[in-house]
Amino acid sequence: MVRLWLIVVVAAVAFTVYAAIDCATMPRQRVRSLRRGLWVLLVIVLPVLGGVLWFLLGRAPATVSGGGSGYRGPEDDPDFLGGAHRPERHRTDKDQDDETLRDLEQQFRDRDRRADDDGRADR
């Protein structure tokens, strides 16, 4: 019986600590009903009940950015499926680096050709 109470106390303390940290680090836009400081105080003063109240009443749901569509699986991505209509591919840093390297190589080739042409003209 003592072990059961010990497990319950440890779970209550862990839940209270989690709720207090969650409340303290929540962005201001997502805190409802009371100010954040009052919520933290409530969670600490009323250990389990305060945490439950925080998660039910004080925490606003997160808004999904990007039109509210949420996660799109690969089967919903036309780029993955290779469909006829493919959106324009975004350039990555690697693509930009490769293009810069090709440009530099072309400049060196042009400069070498000009140096060879100038060397032949002097003879």
C-alpha positions in Angstrom: 0.0 0.0 0.0 2.9 2.3 0.7 4.3 1.7 -2.8 1.0 2.7 -4.3 0.9 6.0 -2.4 4.5 6.7 -3.3 3.7 6.1 -7.0 0.6 8.4 -6.7 2.7 11.2 -5.0 5.5 11.0 -7.5 3.0 11.1 -10.4 1.2 14.1 -8.8 4.5 15.9 -8.3 5.6 15.2 -11.9 2.2 16.3 -13.3 2.4 19.5 -11.2 6.0 20.3 -12.3 5.0 19.6 -16.0 1.9 21.9 -15.7 3.9 24.7 -14.0 6.6 24.6 -16.7 4.1 24.4 -19.5 2.2 27.4 -18.0 5.3 29.4 -17.5 6.7 28.9 -21.0 3.4 29.2 -22.9 3.3 32.2 -25.3 1.1 35.1 -24.1 -1.4 34.6 -27.0 -2.3 31.1 -25.8 -3.0 31.9 -22.1 -6.7 32.2 -21.4 -8.9 33.4 -18.5 -6.2 34.6 -16.1 -2.7 36.1 -16.4 0.2 33.7 -16.6 1.5 34.5 -13.2 -1.8 33.7 -11.6 -2.0 30.4 -13.5 1.5 29.4 -12.3 0.5 30.3 -8.7 -2.7 28.3 -9.0 -0.9 25.3 -10.4 1.6 25.4 -7.5 -0.9 26.1 -4.7 -3.4 23.5 -5.9 -1.1 20.8 -7.2 -3.2 18.4 -9.2 -6.4 20.4 -9.5 -4.5 23.5 -10.6 -2.8 21.5 -13.4 -6.1 20.1 -14.5 -7.6 23.5 -14.5 -4.7 24.9 -16.5 -5.0 22.3 -19.2 -8.8 22.6 -19.4 -9.4 26.3 -19.0 -6.1 28.3 -19.2 -4.4 26.9 -22.3 -5.8 27.9 -25.6 -5.4 25.4 -28.5 -2.6 25.8 -30.9 -3.4 27.2 -34.3 -2.1 25.4 -37.3 -0.3 27.7 -39.7 -0.5 27.3 -43.4 -4.2 27.3 -44.0 -5.2 24.8 -41.3 -4.5 21.8 -43.5 -2.2 20.2 -40.9 0.1 17.3 -41.9 0.1 16.2 -45.5 1.2 12.7 -46.1 3.4 11.8 -49.1 0.4 10.5 -51.0 -1.1 14.0 -50.9 2.0 15.6 -52.3 1.9 15.9 -56.1 5.7 16.4 -56.1 6.1 13.0 -54.4 3.7 11.3 -56.8 5.3 12.8 -59.9 2.1 14.1 -61.2 1.6 16.1 -64.4 1.4 19.4 -62.6 4.5 19.8 -60.6 5.0 22.9 -58.5 8.2 24.9 -59.0 11.0 23.3 -57.0 12.5 25.3 -54.3 16.2 26.0 -54.6 18.3 24.6 -51.7 21.6 25.8 -50.6 23.2 22.9 -52.4 21.6 23.9 -55.6 22.9 27.5 -55.2 26.4 26.2 -54.3 26.4 24.0 -57.4 25.4 26.8 -59.6 28.1 29.1 -58.1 30.7 26.4 -58.7 29.7 26.0 -62.3 29.9 29.7 -62.9 33.3 29.9 -61.3 34.5 27.0 -63.4 33.2 28.7 -66.6 35.0 31.9 -65.6 38.3 30.0 -65.2 37.9 28.3 -68.5 37.1 31.6 -70.2 40.2 33.2 -68.6 42.4 30.3 -69.6 41.2 30.5 -73.2 41.8 34.2 -73.3 45.3 33.7 -71.9 46.0 31.0 -74.6 44.7 33.3 -77.3 46.9 36.2 -76.1 49.9 33.8 -75.9 49.4 32.8 -79.5 48.9 36.4 -80.7 52.4 37.4 -79.3 54.2 34.8 -81.4 
